[in-house]
Every structure is written in structure tokens, then in C-alpha cells.
């Protein structure tokens, strides 16, 4: 099959893809059309069915696997599939592994490295709290290993939550060693737990979209509540330490307009915000460069960075 990341303008495709989203819309002239998001393990592709009532368009819904015949065009700098024929396929005609984006890194090796940081947390209460999530809770561990860290912005793939959490924890360890004013135990614990609420905020693949809890509460609030619940079950957990940890979770997006209920008021919360932002943005740039393929020129305006981007000489 032709994977989405290999497609270019002028290609014609006739392959099976996962239909992640489907909307029935109307053009300015009142003509009905369908807007789709197609997915395989390498990414997503915008697609349009301009004549949904034609004979070649069979019935299908979002979350179906479909055989698509389409021409690849370019619209506003982005590839788009102009769909001519669609057929809903049956189980057995496709391998699901071709359609779920996965981390390039070994998940079990990452998890082994990740839980190794628990041993670096010397505070007995924080150490016990981390073990309650990452060693003792088998259901949570399974979800955490295979979850994405986002719907689309960064680390939006199987294992993405683990990969991002490990990256943030590594950065926080560096910060703690470089700046002795930081409480290393508190910072490492906050780093490992900062996005754990995403296992409830975002549905697992192949859906990978916001749940009702995610829409109503968000992962920051979900995470803080779950941490509070675990702490209440631990006899003698210091209230001041619990509040400092929860503050780091609540403030890790840094600004109120970015979804944090509180702005950082502890040095550890500042460090966590910086690490989270750095890892997310570097992954976003990496994914941008991967999507660009052999294009070594300017890639166009990026809304997240509010800047035009290109690869530097060393990355070409």
C-alpha cells in the first residue's frame, strides 16, 4: 500500500485506509459533499468526496476501514485526496498494525527506563505514590504504555504518552542536577505524573479523540484528582508535600490561557513547565520535518510557532 507519508501531489491511490472522521457538509453553492480524515500508521490525510451520491461511493461511516480510489491534489499547501470511489472493507482484508501510528522506540525498553527513575526518588511517600501507579496498577500501566500524548499536536501515536513522559523526566533530572535549588524528588515525581490524566482525557486508538471526561475536565484536573485520591489512601502523607505536588501538576502548562488552573508558584513547577514545553515542541518540529520528506526549503507558516520553518544545514 502507499503510506500517507509517501504521497505527493499528482499521485493516484487505490488502497485501504482507516476513516478516522467523516462529516457531511454543504458548499457555498449548496452542493453536498463529504469531508474525511484518512489515517494509516504514518499520519493522516484530508480527503473530500465532492459527489457523495455517485455510483462509486458505497455506504460507510467514521471508524470504518475503507478502500479508497482518489487523486492526490494540493490545497492551501496541504495534500488532499479527491475521492472517486469508496468501498467499506471487511475484517481480514487489512492488518490493523498498518493503521495505528506507533512510537519509533521500543515501548518495553522505554518503560523499563522510565520506572528506573522511581528508584531515584528518595522520599518514601513520593516513591510509594509512584509505585502505586507504575508498578502495582496493572490496568493503568497497560493504558499508560499504549496511549498517545495528544490528539494531533505532538506524540499523537501509540506509546506517545510514555515517550513524552520519559522525555520530560529526563529533562527534569538534568534541571535538578544543574540547579540545586530544585527539590529533585518533587520534580521527578511531578514529571512522571504530569500527564497521567491523559489516559482518561483521550480515548485509546483507533479513536484517539477526546472523551466526555476530557472535554469537561481535561487531563490536568483529572490527573490532580487521581493523585489526590491515591494520596488520601496513604497514611501519613504530608499535606504540604501533597499540595506542592498537586500544584506542579495544576501549573504545568504555565499560563492560564494554555489550560493551567494555576500559574507556577514553585521553582519545580517552573522547571516542569519548561521541560514539558521543550519536549512537546521538539517533537512537533521533528514530526514537521518528517512530513516534509525531501523538502529542504521553507516549509511555510506554522501556527504553533507563528513562524516559517526550514531545516538547518546540519539536519539536511
C-alpha positions as CSV (number, residue, x, y, z in Angstrom):
1,X,0.0,0.0,0.0
2,X,1.0,3.6,-0.4
3,X,1.5,5.1,3.1
4,X,0.3,8.6,3.6
5,X,3.8,10.0,4.4
6,X,5.0,8.9,0.9
7,X,2.2,10.6,-1.0
8,X,2.8,13.6,-3.3
9,X,0.7,15.8,-5.5
10,X,-0.3,14.0,-8.7
11,X,-0.4,10.5,-7.2
12,X,-3.4,8.3,-7.7
13,X,-4.2,5.9,-4.8
14,X,-6.2,2.7,-4.6
15,X,-5.6,1.4,-1.2
16,X,-7.3,0.7,2.2
17,X,-7.2,3.4,4.9
18,X,-8.8,3.9,8.2
19,X,-11.6,6.6,8.1
20,X,-11.0,8.5,11.3
21,X,-13.5,11.2,10.7
22,X,-16.4,11.8,8.3
23,X,-18.6,14.9,8.0
24,X,-21.4,15.6,5.6
25,X,-21.2,19.3,4.6
26,X,-22.5,21.7,2.0
27,X,-20.5,24.0,-0.3
28,X,-21.2,27.7,-0.6
29,X,-23.3,26.9,-3.7
30,X,-25.5,24.5,-1.6
31,X,-24.0,21.3,-3.1
32,X,-23.5,18.4,-0.6
33,X,-20.0,16.9,-0.1
34,X,-18.3,14.7,2.5
35,X,-15.1,15.7,4.3
36,X,-12.9,12.8,5.6
37,X,-9.8,12.3,7.6
38,X,-8.0,9.2,6.5
39,X,-5.3,7.6,8.6
40,X,-2.5,5.0,8.4
41,X,0.4,4.4,10.8
42,X,2.4,7.2,9.1
43,X,-0.1,10.0,9.5
44,X,-3.4,11.5,8.4
45,X,-4.8,12.9,5.2
46,X,-7.6,15.3,4.4
47,X,-10.0,13.9,1.8
48,X,-13.1,15.1,0.0
49,X,-15.9,13.3,-1.7
50,X,-17.4,16.0,-3.9
51,X,-20.2,13.8,-5.3
52,X,-21.3,11.6,-2.4
53,X,-24.3,10.3,-4.3
54,X,-22.4,8.9,-7.3
55,X,-22.5,5.2,-8.0
56,X,-18.9,4.5,-6.9
57,X,-19.4,5.8,-3.4
58,X,-20.7,3.0,-1.1
59,X,-22.1,3.4,2.4
60,X,-19.5,3.8,5.2
61,X,-19.1,5.7,8.5
62,X,-16.3,7.1,10.6
63,X,-14.2,4.4,12.3
64,X,-14.6,2.1,9.2
65,X,-11.8,0.8,7.1
66,X,-12.4,1.7,3.5
67,X,-10.8,1.1,0.1
68,X,-10.2,4.5,-1.5
69,X,-9.6,5.4,-5.1
70,X,-8.5,9.0,-5.2
71,X,-6.3,11.6,-6.8
72,X,-3.9,13.5,-4.6
73,X,-4.0,17.3,-5.0
74,X,-2.7,20.2,-3.1
75,X,-4.9,22.8,-1.3
76,X,-3.5,25.7,0.6
77,X,-0.2,24.0,0.9
78,X,-1.6,20.7,2.2
79,X,-2.1,17.4,0.4
80,X,-5.7,16.4,-0.1
81,X,-7.4,13.3,-1.6
82,X,-10.1,13.9,-4.2
83,X,-12.0,10.7,-3.8
84,X,-13.7,9.0,-6.8
85,X,-14.6,5.6,-5.3
86,X,-15.1,4.2,-1.8
87,X,-15.8,0.6,-0.6
88,X,-16.1,-0.4,3.0
89,X,-13.9,-3.4,3.6
90,X,-14.3,-6.4,5.8
91,X,-12.2,-7.6,8.7
92,X,-9.4,-9.8,7.3
93,X,-8.8,-7.5,4.3
94,X,-6.4,-5.3,6.3
95,X,-3.8,-5.5,9.0
96,X,-4.6,-3.1,11.9
97,X,-0.9,-2.6,12.5
98,X,-0.7,-0.7,9.2
99,X,-3.1,1.9,10.5
100,X,-2.1,2.8,14.1
101,X,0.8,5.3,14.3
102,X,3.4,3.9,16.8
103,X,6.4,5.2,18.6
104,X,9.7,4.5,16.7
105,X,11.1,3.4,20.1
106,X,10.6,0.1,21.8
107,X,7.8,0.5,24.3
108,X,9.0,-2.1,26.8
109,X,12.6,-0.7,26.8
110,X,11.2,2.9,27.3
111,X,9.0,1.7,30.2
112,X,12.0,-0.1,31.8
113,X,14.0,3.1,31.7
114,X,11.0,5.2,32.8
115,X,10.3,3.2,36.0
116,X,14.0,3.3,36.8
117,X,13.5,6.9,37.8
118,X,11.3,5.7,40.7
119,X,14.5,4.4,42.4
120,X,16.0,7.9,42.2
121,X,13.1,9.3,44.3
122,X,14.3,9.0,47.9
123,X,11.3,10.5,49.6
124,X,9.4,7.4,50.9
125,X,5.9,9.0,50.3
126,X,6.6,10.1,46.8
127,X,8.3,6.8,46.0
128,X,5.3,4.8,47.3
129,X,2.9,7.1,45.3
130,X,4.9,6.4,42.0
131,X,4.9,2.7,42.7
132,X,1.1,2.7,43.2
133,X,0.7,3.9,39.6
134,X,3.7,2.5,37.6
135,X,4.4,-0.8,39.4
136,X,1.3,-2.0,41.2
137,X,-1.6,-0.9,39.0
138,X,-1.6,-3.3,36.0
139,X,-4.6,-1.7,34.3
140,X,-3.1,1.8,34.5
141,X,0.3,0.5,33.3
142,X,-1.3,-1.1,30.2
143,X,-3.1,2.1,29.3
144,X,-0.1,4.3,30.0
145,X,2.2,2.3,27.8
146,X,0.0,2.3,24.8
147,X,-1.7,5.7,25.0
148,X,-0.9,8.8,22.9
149,X,0.1,12.1,24.5
150,X,-2.2,14.2,22.3
151,X,-4.9,14.0,19.6
152,X,-2.7,15.6,17.0
153,X,-0.2,18.2,18.2
154,X,2.7,16.1,19.5
155,X,3.3,12.5,20.4
156,X,0.0,11.5,18.8
157,X,0.8,7.8,18.5
158,X,0.8,4.5,20.4
159,X,3.4,4.9,23.1
160,X,3.4,8.7,22.7
161,X,2.4,9.3,26.3
162,X,5.2,7.1,27.6
163,X,7.7,8.6,25.2
164,X,6.8,12.2,26.2
165,X,6.7,11.4,29.9
166,X,10.1,9.9,29.7
167,X,11.5,12.8,27.8
168,X,10.1,15.3,30.3
169,X,11.5,13.3,33.2
170,X,15.0,13.2,31.6
171,X,14.9,16.9,31.2
172,X,13.8,17.4,34.8
173,X,16.6,15.2,36.1
174,X,19.1,17.5,34.2
175,X,17.4,20.6,35.6
176,X,17.5,19.2,39.2
177,X,21.2,18.4,38.9
178,X,22.1,21.7,37.2
179,X,20.1,23.9,39.7
180,X,20.4,22.7,43.3
181,X,17.5,25.0,44.4
182,X,15.2,22.4,42.9
183,X,13.7,19.6,45.1
184,X,14.7,16.7,42.9
185,X,12.3,14.2,44.4
186,X,9.4,16.5,43.9
187,X,10.4,17.5,40.4
188,X,10.9,13.9,39.2
189,X,7.6,12.7,40.7
190,X,5.8,15.6,39.1
191,X,7.4,14.9,35.7
192,X,6.5,11.2,35.8
193,X,2.9,12.0,36.7
194,X,2.3,15.3,34.9
195,X,0.2,13.9,32.0
196,X,-1.2,10.7,33.6
197,X,-4.7,12.2,33.3
198,X,-4.5,11.7,29.5
199,X,-5.4,8.0,29.9
200,X,-8.9,9.3,30.7
201,X,-8.8,12.5,28.7
202,X,-8.2,10.8,25.3
203,X,-9.8,7.6,24.1
204,X,-7.3,4.8,23.1
205,X,-6.6,4.1,19.5
206,X,-8.0,3.8,16.9
207,X,-10.4,6.6,18.2
208,X,-7.7,8.8,19.8
209,X,-10.2,11.6,20.4
210,X,-11.4,13.4,23.5
211,X,-13.7,11.6,25.9
212,X,-16.5,13.2,27.8
213,X,-14.2,13.5,30.8
214,X,-11.6,15.1,28.6
215,X,-14.0,17.6,27.2
216,X,-15.5,18.5,30.6
217,X,-12.4,18.3,32.8
218,X,-9.2,17.9,30.9
219,X,-6.1,15.9,31.8
220,X,-4.7,18.5,34.3
221,X,-7.8,18.3,36.5
222,X,-8.2,14.6,36.0
223,X,-4.6,14.0,37.0
224,X,-4.7,16.2,40.1
225,X,-7.9,14.4,41.2
226,X,-6.4,10.9,40.7
227,X,-3.3,11.9,42.6
228,X,-5.3,13.3,45.4
229,X,-7.3,10.1,45.6
230,X,-4.2,8.0,45.8
231,X,-2.6,10.2,48.4
232,X,-5.7,10.0,50.7
233,X,-5.2,6.3,50.8
234,X,-1.6,6.7,52.1
235,X,-1.4,7.1,55.8
236,X,0.7,10.0,57.0
237,X,1.4,11.6,53.6
238,X,2.5,15.2,54.4
239,X,-0.2,17.7,53.5
240,X,2.4,20.3,52.4
241,X,4.2,17.9,50.1
242,X,0.9,16.7,48.6
243,X,-0.1,20.3,47.9
244,X,3.3,21.1,46.3
245,X,3.0,18.1,44.0
246,X,-0.6,18.9,43.0
247,X,0.5,22.5,42.3
248,X,3.1,21.3,39.9
249,X,0.5,19.2,38.1
250,X,-2.0,22.1,38.0
251,X,0.6,24.6,36.8
252,X,2.5,22.5,34.2
253,X,1.0,24.3,31.2
254,X,2.5,27.5,32.6
255,X,-0.3,30.0,31.7
256,X,-4.0,30.2,32.4
257,X,-4.7,30.7,28.7
258,X,-3.0,27.4,28.0
259,X,-5.3,25.4,30.3
260,X,-3.4,25.6,33.7
261,X,-5.8,26.4,36.6
262,X,-2.7,28.0,38.3
263,X,0.4,29.7,37.2
264,X,3.7,28.3,38.5
265,X,4.5,29.5,42.1
266,X,7.2,26.9,42.9
267,X,10.6,26.6,41.2
268,X,9.8,22.9,40.5
269,X,6.6,24.0,38.7
270,X,8.5,26.4,36.5
271,X,11.1,23.6,35.7
272,X,8.3,21.1,34.9
273,X,6.6,23.6,32.6
274,X,9.8,24.3,30.7
275,X,10.5,20.6,30.3
276,X,7.0,19.8,29.1
277,X,7.1,22.7,26.6
278,X,10.5,21.8,25.3
279,X,9.8,18.1,24.8
280,X,6.4,18.8,23.1
281,X,7.8,21.5,20.8
282,X,10.9,19.5,19.7
283,X,8.6,16.5,18.9
284,X,6.3,18.8,16.9
285,X,9.3,20.1,14.9
286,X,10.5,16.5,14.4
287,X,7.2,15.5,13.0
288,X,7.0,18.6,10.8
289,X,10.4,17.7,9.3
290,X,9.4,14.1,8.8
291,X,6.2,15.2,6.9
292,X,8.3,17.4,4.7
293,X,10.2,14.5,3.4
294,X,13.0,15.6,1.0
295,X,11.8,19.2,1.0
296,X,14.8,21.2,2.3
297,X,13.3,24.6,1.6
298,X,11.0,26.7,3.6
299,X,8.0,24.7,4.9
300,X,5.5,27.5,5.3
301,X,4.0,29.3,8.3
302,X,3.4,27.2,11.4
303,X,0.6,28.3,13.7
304,X,2.1,26.8,16.8
305,X,5.4,28.7,16.4
306,X,4.0,31.6,14.5
307,X,6.9,31.4,12.1
308,X,8.0,30.0,8.8
309,X,10.3,27.0,9.2
310,X,13.0,25.1,7.3
311,X,15.6,22.5,8.2
312,X,19.0,23.8,9.2
313,X,22.1,22.7,7.3
314,X,23.0,20.1,9.9
315,X,19.6,18.3,9.6
316,X,19.5,18.2,5.8
